Amino acid sequence: MADAPDPANNQPPGYVPPRVWTWDQPSGGQFANINRPVSGATHEAELPVGAHPIQLYSLGTPNGQKVTIMLEELLAAGHAGAEYDAWKIDIGKGDQFGSGFVGINPNSKIPAMVDRSVDPSIRVFESGAILIYLAEKFGAFLPTDPAKRAATLSWLMWQMGSAPFLGGGFGHFFTYAPFKIEYAINRYAMEVKRQLHVLDTHLADNRYMVGDDYTIADIAIWPWYGAVVRGSAYSGADEFLNAAEYTHVNRWAAEVAAREPVQRGRLVNRGSGPEDERVPERHSAADIDAVRARMKAAAA
């Protein structure tokens, strides 16, 4: 029988897990002020409602970008019913724990959406569920061919199951944890590189995630893995992970990034990055147009 681990080697030295865990100290790191072991609202706060059929309550994180990119893709494809109001939920301030938001998503995570084009209105939460809902509502970006539909949903679920290892695992310990833990960084770096290899191997024989069809699978995967290989996820992560070696992922990421709806959608509800590249709220195409014009003028 192996000897029990030496507590002196634990982090912090001497730490031994208690028989029953209790929440008696902050978790540490950038998001310690909003992490807690219980659910539910912490305060009363009604959500605003705009004029459009779709009301989105979100933040421009990778999960939030999935939905705004999808909505911009739908609008670009001529689906006028996809007009939307996008309201910023500042998770750093705890907006996701307001009673109105919890009423839409009891899990208190962005994004959350309400479709008010029907009566009664329909609430949808979890980014993957929102993508499927919108794809089925408008008949777009989700193939009807059974094999292609199955492949699209399989890759969408792959992203939903894999990205927590990228964000909550690697991203947290590489960027946000209050101190560097070699074991944790190595463990999650290995898994992220495995995931990138999965994508790279697949994309070697496919233009998009489902052959030549651009689908909600691409829309879901790009904000996470495209950001990593393009160096816009976690500072230094692209070099640390040697992302340049995944040539097929980089080719795909660049092609998706060049799409006008993707460029528009990734600006909405942004809470970080240059101020002049943010669209805090979106209530019409003009909100994005103004920011895009400033960006183009600055680059000229």
N, C-alpha and C positions, 0 to 999 in steps of 0.2 A: 504494500500500500504506500502510495507516495506521501511524502511529508507534507504537512500543511504549509501554505505559503508563509514566508516570513513577513510579518507586518511591517518590519523595518524597510522592506522594499516597496511597500504600498505608497500611493500618492493621495494625500500627504503621508510622510513616514509615520508608521504606527497606526494608520487607519485600519479599522476592522469593521465591516458592515454590521450594523445592529441586527438583532433578530427581527425587529419590526421597525420599518422606516417611518420617520416622522418629519414633517416640514418645519424645521426650526431655524433655518438660516437661508439667505438668498442663494440662488443657484450659481451666481457669478456670471460674468460675461456681459455682453452688450444688451441682452434681452432679460436680464435678471428681474427688472422692475415689473415685467408683465407675465412672468412665468408663475404658475400656481397649480396645485394639484387638484383643483376642483373646477367645475364648469358653472355656467350660468352668468347672469348679468350682475355687474357691480354697481350700476347706476342707471337711472332713467334717462333715455335719450331717444327721441323720435328720429327716424331717418327722413331726409328730404325726399321729395318726389318731383320729378320733372315732367315735361310734356310728352315724352316719347314712349312708345310701347314697352321698351326694354329699360329697366332701371338696374344699373350695376353699381355695387358697393364694393370697392376694391382698393388695391394699392399696386403700383407698377413693379412688383416683384415678378420672378419668372411665372409663378402660378397666376398672378393677375394679368400678365401680358398675354397668356394663352387666350383669354376671353376677349380682350380688346383687339388682338390681332384677328381673331375669328370674326368679330363683328365688323371690323374694317374690311376683311376679305368678303364678307357677305354683301356689304354695301357696294364694294367695287364690282361685284358680280351682278349688281342690279336688284338686289333684294331690299326694296325700300322699307319693308316692315322691320328691318333690323336696325332702324334708327334707335339711338340709345342715349341716355344720360348716364355718365360715369361719375360717381361721387367718390371722393378720396376718403378712405378709412385709414387713419394714422394709427398703425398698430403700436408704435412707440409710445403713444399717449393713451392707449387702451380703448380706442374707439370701438374695437371689436367686442368689447364687453358691455356696450350700451344695450339697453333693453330692446330697442328696435332692431339692431343687428342680430342679437341672439334670437329674436323672434323669427328671423329668416334662417339663420344657421346656428343651431344650438351648440355647435362645435367651436364657435367663435374664431373661425379662420376665414381669411379672404381667399377667393372672391365669393360673393353671394349675389344672386340675381333674382329679380322679380319680373315676370312677364305679365304686363297689365293689358295686353291685347285681348285677353280672354277674361270671362267672368264666370266664376271667381278667378282672381289672379293666381298665378302659379309661382311658387318659390322654388329655387334650385340652388343647391350649394355643392361644393367640391368641383374643382375646375374640370375634371374629366367628365363629370355628369353634365355640367353646363355645355361643354363642347358637343356631347352626344345630343343633348336636348335641342340645341340650335341647329345642328346638322340635320336632325330629323324634321324639325319644324320647317326648315327652308329647303330641304332636299338638296343639300350641297355639302361637298367635302367628306362625304361618307358614301362610298360606292354601294350600289344596290346588288351588284354581282355577289353571290354568296361567298365565294372564295376571297374576293378582295375586301368585302365587308369584314369577314373573319380576321383577315390579316390586319386591317386597320384597327379593329378593336383590340387585337392581341398586342400590337405595338403601343397603343394608347395605354393599356393596362400595364405593359412593361414599364412605361415611363412613370406611371403613378406608383408602381411598386419599387422602382429603382431609384428615383430621384431623392427620396429621403436619405439614402446612403450618401448621395452627392451633397445635398444641402445640410441636413441635420447632422450628418456624420462628418464627411470631409470638410465641408465649408465651415461648420461650427468649430471644429478643433484646429483647422488651419488658420482661420481668420478671427473668430469671435470669442473663443475661450479665453479666460483671463490669464492663462499661461500655457505654454506649449507642452504637450504630452507626446513623446515620441511614439509610444505604443499605439495610441489612438490615431495619430496622423498616419502612421505606416499602415495600420489596418484599413482605414478608409481610403487612403491613396491607392492601395492595391485593388480594392473593390471598384473604385472609379475608373482605374485604368482597364480593368476587366470589362466594365460596361462600355467604355469607349472602343475597346477592341470588338465587342459584339456589334456595335453600330458600324464600325469601319469595315468589318467583314461583310456585313449585310449590304452596305452602300457601295461596295466594290462592284456589285452586280445590279444595283438599282439606282435610278436617278433620284427618286424619293423613297420614303419608307415603304410605299406600296407600289413598286414598279415605277411607271411613268405618271401615276396619279398623285397629285398633291392633295393631302387629306388632313383630317384632324390629328392624325398621328404625327405629321410633320409640325403642325401648329403646336402640339403639346410638347414635343421633344426639343424643338429649336430653342425656346427661351432658356432652358437649362443647359443642354449640352452644346448648343451653338455658342452660348455666352462663354462657356469654359474654354473652348478651343480658340475663340476670337479674343480672349483676354479681357472680357468685360464682366466676369463673374466675381472672382476673388483675386485681389491683387497678387500677382506673381504666380497664380495657380497654373496658368498655361505653361510657363517655363518649368515649374516644379514637376508637373505631370508629363512634360515633354509632349505637349499636345500636338506639336507640329508633325509628329510621326504618324498621326492618324489622317493621312492624306485624303481619304474618301470622305471622312466626316468634315474636314475643312472645306472640301469642294462643295458638299451639300450645304453646309452652314453659310457659305458665301452666296450661293444661289438663292437660298431662302431669304437671307438678309437683304438682297437686292430688290425684293418685291416691295412695291409701294405700300400696300396695306400693312405689311410687316413693319416697315419703317414708321408708319403712322401709329399703329397700335402700340408699339413699344414706348411711345412718348406719354401715353395717357396714364394719369394717376401716379406719375413718377414722384418718388419722395427723395431721390438722391440723384447725383450727377449735376452738371451745370444747370443753373437756374433757367437759362434761356433755352434749354432743351427739355423743358417739362411742360406738360399740360395737366395741371393739378385736377381740373374738372373738365369733362367734355360734354357739351350740350348741343353742339352742332359741328358740322365739318369745318366751319370757320375757325373754331378754337384750335384745331390741329393745323389748319392752313397757315395761321399767323405764326406759329412756332416754326413750322417747316420753312416759311419764307425767311425768317430771321436766321435760321441755320444755314440756308443756302447763300444768303447775303454775306454771312460771316466767313463762309468757305471760299467765296469768290475772290 
